[in-house]
């Protein structure tokens, strides 16, 4: 009888432990507003009437995106992050204005520090690509990119590292006030008309949903 009671207690503890370990959403999705501050070097990328655009410039890019994450354990998961934005307020020398858009596609590990409070911090690392499409809208008669046209389009390696926190609103919905990341891209050799590696800052605000 005593042995049966001990066995029952052990089974109860084991089942409780299993339930505690599975007490987390397997899948999480979120939509986001995204803002990226770029500091690319456009040297040798565009030329206007034979004069080459040179030097670093600061550009802003804003729109939205989304994330799909699969949690392997309470702490560790993997996520796919897609985002797109449009450049705005970007004027550089030689009388030309640069417009365009940027699209990022990133995949990588996701670390979530779940606890008993409503606040859930997380950290993420992403690897993937960045597709940049620029248009040179110039008052000058001739505005050419490195490819011989007024448009510059190129894809490159991208890496992000950052984190943020969620505020749980209901059982399945949370608010992510901020997710801040360092975004690095590598577009190539500027001497061949390619934008070199650049350091960027990406900030997002999201509404997250859980599917257990």
C-alpha positions as CSV (number, residue, x, y, z in Angstrom):
1,X,0.0,0.0,0.0
2,X,2.8,2.4,0.9
3,X,4.6,1.5,-2.2
4,X,1.5,2.2,-4.3
5,X,1.1,5.6,-2.6
6,X,4.7,6.5,-3.3
7,X,4.3,5.5,-7.0
8,X,1.1,7.5,-7.3
9,X,2.9,10.6,-5.8
10,X,5.8,10.2,-8.2
11,X,3.4,9.9,-11.2
12,X,1.6,13.0,-10.1
13,X,4.8,15.0,-9.8
14,X,5.9,13.8,-13.2
15,X,2.6,14.8,-14.8
16,X,2.7,18.2,-13.1
17,X,6.2,18.8,-14.3
18,X,5.2,17.8,-17.8
19,X,2.2,20.2,-17.7
20,X,4.4,23.0,-16.4
21,X,7.0,22.5,-19.2
22,X,4.2,22.6,-21.9
23,X,2.6,25.7,-20.4
24,X,3.7,27.9,-23.2
25,X,2.4,28.7,-26.7
26,X,3.9,26.6,-29.5
27,X,3.2,29.2,-32.2
28,X,3.3,32.9,-31.9
29,X,2.4,35.4,-34.7
30,X,2.7,39.2,-34.7
31,X,2.2,42.2,-37.0
32,X,4.4,45.3,-36.6
33,X,5.1,48.9,-37.5
34,X,8.7,49.1,-38.6
35,X,11.1,52.0,-38.7
36,X,14.7,51.7,-40.1
37,X,17.4,54.4,-40.0
38,X,19.9,53.9,-42.7
39,X,23.4,55.4,-43.1
40,X,24.5,54.0,-46.4
41,X,27.4,55.3,-48.5
42,X,26.2,56.1,-52.0
43,X,29.7,56.7,-53.5
44,X,29.9,55.4,-57.1
45,X,26.2,54.3,-56.9
46,X,24.6,57.3,-58.7
47,X,25.9,59.9,-61.1
48,X,24.2,63.1,-62.4
49,X,25.6,64.6,-65.6
50,X,28.9,62.8,-65.1
51,X,29.3,63.9,-61.4
52,X,29.3,61.0,-58.9
53,X,27.2,61.1,-55.7
54,X,29.6,60.6,-52.8
55,X,29.7,60.4,-49.1
56,X,27.4,58.9,-46.4
57,X,23.8,59.9,-46.2
58,X,21.1,59.3,-43.6
59,X,17.8,57.9,-44.8
60,X,14.6,56.9,-43.0
61,X,12.4,54.0,-44.0
62,X,9.0,53.1,-42.5
63,X,6.1,50.6,-43.1
64,X,5.4,47.2,-41.5
65,X,6.0,43.5,-41.3
66,X,5.3,40.3,-39.4
67,X,6.9,37.5,-37.4
68,X,6.0,33.8,-37.2
69,X,7.7,32.0,-34.3
70,X,7.7,28.3,-33.2
71,X,8.7,27.6,-29.6
72,X,10.6,24.4,-29.0
73,X,10.7,24.9,-25.2
74,X,9.6,27.6,-22.8
75,X,12.7,29.6,-23.5
76,X,14.0,28.6,-26.9
77,X,12.3,29.0,-30.3
78,X,12.9,29.8,-34.0
79,X,11.4,32.7,-35.9
80,X,10.9,34.0,-39.4
81,X,10.7,37.8,-39.7
82,X,9.5,39.6,-42.9
83,X,9.3,43.4,-43.2
84,X,9.1,46.1,-45.9
85,X,9.4,49.8,-45.8
86,X,9.5,52.9,-48.0
87,X,12.2,55.6,-48.0
88,X,11.1,59.1,-47.2
89,X,12.6,62.5,-46.8
90,X,15.9,61.5,-48.6
91,X,17.6,64.2,-50.5
92,X,21.3,64.1,-51.5
93,X,23.6,66.3,-53.5
94,X,23.7,67.1,-57.2
95,X,20.1,68.1,-57.2
96,X,18.7,64.6,-57.0
97,X,16.3,63.0,-54.6
98,X,16.6,59.3,-53.7
99,X,13.3,57.3,-53.2
100,X,12.7,53.6,-53.0
101,X,11.9,50.7,-50.7
102,X,13.6,48.1,-48.6
103,X,12.5,44.5,-47.8
104,X,14.1,42.3,-45.2
105,X,13.7,38.5,-44.7
106,X,15.3,37.0,-41.6
107,X,15.4,33.7,-39.8
108,X,17.0,32.7,-36.5
109,X,16.8,31.7,-32.8
110,X,14.4,33.4,-30.3
111,X,15.0,33.4,-26.6
112,X,12.0,34.2,-24.3
113,X,12.3,34.8,-20.5
114,X,8.8,33.7,-19.4
115,X,7.8,34.5,-15.9
116,X,4.8,34.9,-13.6
117,X,4.4,38.6,-14.4
118,X,2.7,40.3,-17.4
119,X,6.1,41.4,-18.7
120,X,8.0,39.0,-20.9
121,X,11.5,40.0,-22.1
122,X,13.0,38.3,-25.2
123,X,16.1,38.4,-27.3
124,X,16.5,37.5,-31.0
125,X,19.2,36.9,-33.6
126,X,18.4,36.8,-37.3
127,X,20.2,35.9,-40.5
128,X,18.9,36.4,-44.0
129,X,18.8,39.1,-46.7
130,X,17.9,42.7,-47.5
131,X,16.6,43.8,-50.9
132,X,17.1,47.5,-51.6
133,X,15.5,49.3,-54.6
134,X,16.4,52.9,-55.1
135,X,15.2,55.4,-57.7
136,X,17.1,58.6,-58.6
137,X,14.5,61.3,-59.3
138,X,16.6,64.2,-60.5
139,X,16.0,67.7,-61.9
140,X,19.1,67.1,-63.9
141,X,18.8,65.6,-67.4
142,X,20.9,62.6,-66.7
143,X,20.7,60.6,-63.5
144,X,22.3,57.1,-63.8
145,X,23.0,54.4,-61.3
146,X,25.9,51.9,-61.5
147,X,23.8,49.8,-63.8
148,X,23.2,52.5,-66.4
149,X,19.7,53.6,-65.4
150,X,17.9,55.7,-62.8
151,X,17.1,52.6,-60.7
152,X,19.4,50.7,-58.4
153,X,18.2,47.3,-57.1
154,X,20.3,44.8,-55.2
155,X,20.0,42.0,-52.6
156,X,22.6,41.4,-49.9
157,X,23.3,39.5,-46.7
158,X,21.6,40.9,-43.6
159,X,22.0,40.2,-39.8
160,X,20.0,41.5,-36.9
161,X,20.5,41.3,-33.1
162,X,18.3,42.8,-30.5
163,X,15.4,42.3,-28.2
164,X,12.4,43.8,-26.4
165,X,9.5,42.8,-24.2
166,X,5.8,41.8,-24.4
167,X,3.0,43.0,-22.1
168,X,0.3,40.3,-21.8
169,X,-3.2,41.8,-22.3
170,X,-5.3,38.6,-22.5
171,X,-4.5,34.9,-22.5
172,X,-3.8,34.9,-26.2
173,X,-2.9,38.6,-27.0
174,X,0.1,40.6,-26.0
175,X,1.4,44.1,-26.8
176,X,5.0,44.5,-27.8
177,X,5.7,48.3,-27.2
178,X,9.2,48.1,-28.7
179,X,11.6,45.8,-30.3
180,X,15.0,47.4,-31.0
181,X,17.6,45.8,-33.2
182,X,21.0,46.4,-34.7
183,X,20.7,45.7,-38.5
184,X,23.8,45.0,-40.6
185,X,23.8,44.6,-44.3
186,X,26.6,43.8,-46.8
187,X,26.0,45.0,-50.3
188,X,29.5,44.7,-51.8
189,X,32.4,46.8,-53.2
190,X,31.6,50.5,-53.7
191,X,34.3,50.7,-56.4
192,X,32.1,48.5,-58.6
193,X,29.0,50.7,-57.9
194,X,27.8,48.6,-55.0
195,X,26.8,50.1,-51.6
196,X,29.2,48.8,-48.9
197,X,28.4,47.3,-45.5
198,X,26.3,49.6,-43.4
199,X,25.1,49.8,-39.8
200,X,21.4,50.5,-39.3
201,X,18.9,50.7,-36.4
202,X,15.6,49.0,-36.7
203,X,12.7,49.7,-34.3
204,X,9.4,47.9,-34.2
205,X,6.1,48.1,-32.3
206,X,3.9,45.0,-32.5
207,X,0.7,43.2,-31.5
208,X,1.4,39.6,-30.8
209,X,-1.0,36.7,-30.8
210,X,-0.4,33.2,-29.3
211,X,-1.7,29.9,-30.6
212,X,-1.2,27.1,-28.0
